[in-house]
Amino acid sequence: MKNGALQTKSFAFAVVIVELYKRLRTEKKESVLSKQLLRSGTAIGALVREAEQAESKADFVHKLAIALKEANETEYWLELLHETHYLDPDAFSSIHRDVVELLKLLTSIINSSKRRISQ
């Protein structure tokens, strides 16, 4: 089921984000961008978890739409950290691939859920 995959992947992504945040703070002495990344990157999984208890199908879609916005923002912070040389190309490539996968999953689930609501 897609939702199970989304829950698993968003939680695993949050763990990676926390580890990256710790590394950026200690090794690179970077605090402003990394804090933004931490906030948006961990919010994705929290919103997915919140959507599990949605009050309606519309509420479910709404919560996942906010998760999608957080994933998009996370991609921005990752790109900025990469372009400003806080993230090396290998680290960026790996984590960027993960956020793109989350963006695709979220988009797919939102679109299919919207189709079911309108039927």
N, C-alpha and C positions, 0 to 999 in steps of 0.2 A: 504494500500500500504506500502511496506517495507520502501521506502524512507521516508515517513511521520513519521513512527515509529523511524527510525534512526535519523531524524532531532530532533524530540521531545526528545528522550532518550539522544542524545549527548548534547543537550542544558541543560537538567536537570542534567546530569552528570557534566557539566562544573560548574553549580551553586553549586553542592555539593563539587566539588574540591576547588572552591573559599572559601567556608565556612570552609572547612578543613584547607586550607592554613592559613586563619585568626586565626583559633584555634591553629594551630601548632606554629605560630609566637608569639601569645600572651601568651598562657598557657605553652607551652613547650620550648619557646625561641629558636626554631629551625628555621634556615633561609636557609641553603644551600640546603638540600634535599627538603624542602617544596617548594622552588622556582622552582626547576626542575619539581616537581610534578605539580605545577601551570601551567608552560609553556606547558608541554606535555598534561596534562589533559584538558586544555581549547582549545588546538590546534585541538583536534578531532572534536569538533562541528564547529569550524571555517572552517576547511577543508571540512566538510560535506556541510556547507553553500556555500562555494566556488564552490563545485561540482555542485550545482544547476545551475550555470551559465557556465558550461563547454562548450568549443567551439566545442567539438566533443564527441562521445562515448568513444574514446580512452582517451581523456582528463579527462572525468568523472571518468573512471577507475583509471587513474593515480592519481587524487586527492584523491580518496577513498583509494588507496593503501598507500598513505602517511598518511592518517588518521589512517589506520590500524597499520602502524609503530608507530605512536604516541600513540595509544592505548596500543600497546605492551610495549612501553617504560613506560607508565603510570603504567602498571601492575608491572613492575620492581621496580619503586620507591615506590609503595604501599607495595610490599613485603619487600623491604629494611626497610621502616619505621616501619613495623610490627616487623620484626626480631630484630630491634634495640630498640624496646619498646617505640617508639614514638606513635604508634597506638595500642590501646588495641584490643584484639581478636574480640569483638563485632563490633567495628567500622570498623576494617579491613574486617571482613566477609561480612558486608553489602556493602561496597564500592567495594570490590573485585568482588562480585557477579555482580555488575553493569558493571564493566569494561569487565568481561568475556562475558556478554551479548552483549556489544558493539563489542567485537572482533568477536563473532559469526555472528552478523548481518552484519558487514562490510565484512567479508569473504564470506558470502552467496551472498550479492549483487555484490561484485566484480566477483565472479565465474560465476554467472548467466549473468552478463553484458559481461564478456569475451566470454561466449558461444554465446551470441547474435551477438557480433562483428564478430566472426569467421564464422557465418552462411551465 
